[in-house]
Amino acid sequence: MIQLFHVSKCYGRCAALNDVTLRIDKGDCVLLTGPSGAGKTTLLKLIFGAEFPDEGQILVQNRNVARLRASDIPYLRRTMGFVLQDFKLLPHKTVFNNVALPLIIQGASTFDTNRKVKEVLAAVGLGHKYSALTGGLSAGEQQRVCIARALVNTPMILLADEPTGNLDAHLTEEITELFQSIHARGTTVMLATHNNQVVEQMKGRIVQLHSGRVLSDQEGQV
Amino acid sequence: MKRIMYLLGEALSGMRANRTSMMIGVVTTAFTITSFGVFALLYVNLKNMVGEVQDDVQFIVYLDEDLAHDRSQAIKKQLQSESAVASLFGTTQKAALEDFYQQFPSESLLLETLDENPLPASLTVTVRPGFQAPDTISAFVANVKALEGVQYIRYSQEWIDTLSLFVRYFELVALVIGCILALATVTIIANVIRLSFHARREEIEILRLIGAPSHFIAIPYLVEGSLLGMLGGGISLVLLKGGFEFFRLEFNGSGWFHGIDSTLIFFSIQEAVLLVIGGLVLGCGSSLFSVYGVMKSR
């Protein structure tokens, strides 16, 4: 599903990733851990096509991200969902409109859009809030909207960068459960976190990064 | 359909969100296009005037004072048979004198003191449209001048040519000024759109994140710019029409412009539509200029 071959990325003189080789199969649940500045976000950005590697190759669903043209990047992103720590929602739009956005971009019909958005909102437990403005939701609810938006076009891969970074322990548990259920449905999940609660709860494959290198890569205990 | 509605909605909500800068943009665009419109209107009217004068090219053939009636009739017949002549109108010495008394009653004393009528008989020749080229007329006038019994020919082509040349220069000046004003409009609209763009950069980042292609992100801004330009063009048209009618009402019949004001024309429907479309095209082009960088980025 995702393969990285000797990938390096520098920001100026600072090496964010250094000779990283990694293989993630379909249906895997990978937890990227490590301290701040370890390269977790950079790794996700490279997979997502938001950055180009300085060295090495990245294959996502057999497409070489490093060689993709700028105009092809949006189409790569449509096959993935992306969840961020700061939610990245449009506060002046309703929950429905935020979640429907990926489908509108793809040109889905009104009927399909309504159906899929309602389904996914029900799945994240926000079926009753579809007409609320996202700016008025709690942090946990906003993160659920963000997850719903990432899932609405049924992506093969779900990438999440510190999705529980702004949440308390109780909400972290709820959101982690949501990721578990998404993974259980067969979606490949790649989650960057330095939250031990998430790591313990998810029980996935743990890839530990440090100073841009893979320190360890081990299966989590089920 | 939902996609189109979304893009239009985004454009309109963007305009609402940045209404102050949008208003400033619309007003400045309207004034810039109005400035250009004033030149265009002057040009249209000058061209119309030249056209009218050129359509009615005439010259007056003055005959010798003691010319026999038979000879004057022969000249008249000869001119009438020429294919270049559209119409011919003869004025006898007596008729010329009556005309003079009618047109200049206060000067009549001047001629009354003379024993003889000093005004010559004349033939006013109107040239057919196909023979109005300067060279053709000059050659024709030279031929008429060579006829026996012709004393003098008054020919107005020189000032028509000068007027035509002036119009051509004016056209060039209007073009240069139009280009400068168009550049000013592009700069104004491009900056308004850039402001709108910066105000929504987080939204753009989100759109990129969820797989929106560059054109999807750019379209609302292009629509915004086009609407801004079109509104500016529309307002400028209203301002021009208002100014034109005011000018006509204030100066019509005042005699300040020697009757020229009664021949003034406003833009035709096509030209007026073209002015508004021009605003739209300028607006769209300016937005394109503004969002070009975004189209290229990841």
HADDOCK unambig.tbl for C-alpha pairs under 7 A between the chains (distance, minus, plus):
assign (segid A and resid 50 and name CA) (segid B and resid 298 and name CA) 6.70 0.50 0.50
assign (segid A and resid 70 and name CA) (segid B and resid 297 and name CA) 6.92 0.50 0.50
assign (segid A and resid 70 and name CA) (segid B and resid 298 and name CA) 5.44 0.50 0.50
assign (segid A and resid 71 and name CA) (segid B and resid 213 and name CA) 6.94 0.50 0.50
assign (segid A and resid 74 and name CA) (segid B and resid 211 and name CA) 4.04 0.50 0.50
assign (segid A and resid 74 and name CA) (segid B and resid 212 and name CA) 5.70 0.50 0.50
assign (segid A and resid 74 and name CA) (segid B and resid 213 and name CA) 5.42 0.50 0.50
assign (segid A and resid 75 and name CA) (segid B and resid 211 and name CA) 6.19 0.50 0.50
assign (segid A and resid 77 and name CA) (segid B and resid 210 and name CA) 6.40 0.50 0.50
assign (segid A and resid 77 and name CA) (segid B and resid 211 and name CA) 4.96 0.50 0.50
assign (segid A and resid 78 and name CA) (segid B and resid 210 and name CA) 6.51 0.50 0.50
assign (segid A and resid 78 and name CA) (segid B and resid 211 and name CA) 5.15 0.50 0.50
assign (segid A and resid 88 and name CA) (segid B and resid 206 and name CA) 6.19 0.50 0.50
assign (segid A and resid 90 and name CA) (segid B and resid 203 and name CA) 6.66 0.50 0.50
assign (segid A and resid 102 and name CA) (segid B and resid 210 and name CA) 5.85 0.50 0.50
assign (segid A and resid 104 and name CA) (segid B and resid 2 and name CA) 6.69 0.50 0.50
assign (segid A and resid 104 and name CA) (segid B and resid 3 and name CA) 5.47 0.50 0.50
assign (segid A and resid 105 and name CA) (segid B and resid 3 and name CA) 6.86 0.50 0.50
assign (segid A and resid 105 and name CA) (segid B and resid 212 and name CA) 5.89 0.50 0.50
assign (segid A and resid 107 and name CA) (segid B and resid 3 and name CA) 6.05 0.50 0.50
assign (segid A and resid 110 and name CA) (segid B and resid 2 and name CA) 6.32 0.50 0.50
